[in-house]
């Protein structure tokens, strides 16, 4: 009884802050928790004109259909491939960027670099995609630069060739999100106790020694947690919007991902039960990945999200 | 922690209960509406005994009423209430229309409206759409014949028998009415007939290279080569060839479009044939492959977005195109303003070995958009009467021409737009649709058979393309509309997979490095297509075709 009393009291004391969190909680409940109930249609023959409760059960029919789809292997390869590629390339780059940015002494220049690097984050993929497509065109800037530098003789249709697609997806993603993802590391670095650097100076540590032994060690928990989250996002890491604007019939063998398939069969063909089954399967795989990453990170760095 | 989790769970349950409750409430009000509708109906029935079936129903009641009208086309820019035509119609009939246009993916919006039982009063949707079938089979829309019986028997006087027969369901009810539908009896009126499919070339280049005959594979390749060389000589940046409608499931131009040009038959002895395996079709696909090898077809049309293609066309950046003339109306206007010689003109394009005339698709009884009245509609009486009005000649005229004396008049014995209106229409189409709203602004119930007699003359640079199609239309092609299985049945799932396969194979075929490689890819495609269930799909199509024939013979 007493305990609850303090709980309520604390809530009252924090009421402004609690109010700020409330919209987020409501959003989470409405758009993330309530829809969970509707996942039941993955096991049912759902018809949108009737209630999900009335629909007849079909068991694992749709899961089997997806696993036996002739494009399953291609989609799996692309989804995991692009996600993994992004994880190993796009994950460390913002950390390195933040570390180097921290070494820049001129405040004005530092601010400029930081602002310039996170600006693309605010441009939507449909627009950015258009820009990237025109850069990659036959007469676009990329071909121009490559030919001028003597790296290729004739223009290449980069976007029409499957072998370039993963690279395009990763590089454009790094460009768009680099500055934004670095913000959290920059914040973490700002929190490092300056006394540590002073002590290291006295001990005669150089710039890179300090970076390695102090800065990185101090932001290790942040890196660990973000890594676990990134692994959980691996299957989403292929970023639906980006792939949707960059793919075409010619690069489908490298660009057809599970999310695109869900979109096509769900919104396009109106097969809601099947689309739900596929997305449930994907979510389950993501969950396993997060738990796995969490376990490994916990063993290695003693950091975990659970 | 535990407490917070508990709290969250309780909240979730509460909220989900709420949503389910409100859903139920919606449904209750929905059925209430329906009840109200029918009780209104019985009340009105007494009234309606005095209703004259020879008199349009809308004249009975012109008190103000608002109807929500959903249009399944995110690209539709029509607005209601600002243009002269819409104001005139609201004033005349009392009906204020609130157009509901999806802002993103159409299916996303319509699915939400259906699932939440929140359908607007009137719905217009393409006949090939999966959701058109869902709406009609789910008891969410009124049978128009029932509404007409109760509120406005004049409906049966203005609807075309062929169109009604085509869309009458096996249960005997008519749930929708199409626009742009040619009833088979109207198809015989050759004055009206034109097709949309054309092969066009840039006039100045075509003339400069000596107007080569491009009907044979050799002639086609030669023409493109001459144009390419000419452009290189003159320092023009021109892409030799462009085609319409590339997407996930292939390209319209490389499917039925080119098959129509080659006059490949749809059926033999009543049996549907596979137009894709016809030798003429394969011969020409190989020609396109050779064109690609000789760099007469470039990659751009495959990878450019629709906007990029449009920009190139507006700048007359292609030499030849397999493209519908309606998609060139604006472009040819723009080009004509800059240099009348650069416009696109239709010429004889790819033909079969006998050089037979193409058999072009002129539209059919299936029409384009189907309009339905939802059971959520609070004023089904007004909705059906409004629909009747729109379908009738009077409504068609009001929509197409506007108010007499204001936007049109009878000049030289012909009802036509005033000259300054025509001028605005041709000079600034956007301003014309926004301020005036006549002609094609509100095409939702447009009936070409009625309105074409009022249509202002097309400028010469459009007329040329239309005239080219006139003697090549195939009036029987409407028969093969809507024979594809819907996406939610087994045959439909098979067809979806086959189409996606085709979408991937098509560029491979065109880009194959040799005819032998083409043959290998082709053989693999046919084998894979058969494995995906092509025979079953064809059987379904045959069944639908037989149904279609039965409907038209009624």
Contacts between the chains, C-beta under 8 A, distances in Angstrom:
chain1	res1	chain2	res2	distance
A	7	B	3	7.2
A	25	B	8	7.9
A	29	B	8	7.2
A	29	B	11	5.9
A	29	B	12	5.7
A	29	B	15	5.9
A	30	B	15	6.8
A	33	B	8	7.5
A	33	B	12	4.9
A	34	B	12	6.6
A	34	B	15	6.1
A	34	B	16	5.2
A	34	B	19	6.7
A	37	B	16	6.0
A	47	B	138	7.7
A	48	B	111	6.0
A	48	B	114	5.2
A	48	B	115	4.6
A	48	B	134	7.0
A	49	B	114	6.0
A	49	B	115	7.9
A	49	B	134	6.3
A	49	B	138	3.6
A	49	B	139	7.8
A	49	B	140	6.2
A	50	B	138	7.9
A	51	B	23	7.7
A	70	B	497	7.6
A	70	B	532	7.8
A	71	B	500	7.9
A	130	B	305	7.2
A	130	B	307	7.9
A	133	B	303	7.9
A	133	B	305	7.0
A	133	B	308	7.9
A	138	B	298	8.0
A	138	B	299	7.6
A	138	B	300	7.2
A	157	B	299	4.7
A	157	B	303	6.7
A	159	B	303	5.6
A	160	B	299	5.1
A	160	B	302	6.6
A	160	B	303	5.1
A	248	B	302	6.9
A	248	B	303	5.0
A	249	B	246	6.8
A	249	B	247	7.6
A	249	B	248	6.8
A	249	B	302	6.5
A	249	B	503	5.4
A	249	B	504	6.3
A	249	B	506	7.0
A	249	B	507	5.3
A	250	B	299	7.7
A	250	B	302	6.0
A	250	B	303	6.4
A	250	B	507	5.1
A	252	B	503	7.8
A	252	B	504	5.4
A	253	B	504	7.6
A	264	B	248	7.3
A	264	B	500	8.0
A	267	B	105	5.8
A	267	B	107	5.2
A	267	B	108	5.6
A	267	B	111	7.5
A	268	B	107	7.0
A	269	B	130	6.9
A	269	B	487	4.1
A	269	B	488	7.6
A	269	B	492	7.8
A	269	B	493	7.9
A	269	B	496	5.8
A	270	B	107	6.7
A	270	B	111	7.0
A	270	B	130	4.8
A	270	B	131	6.9
A	270	B	134	7.4
A	270	B	487	6.0
A	270	B	488	6.3
A	271	B	487	6.8
A	271	B	488	6.4
A	271	B	493	7.7
A	272	B	111	8.0
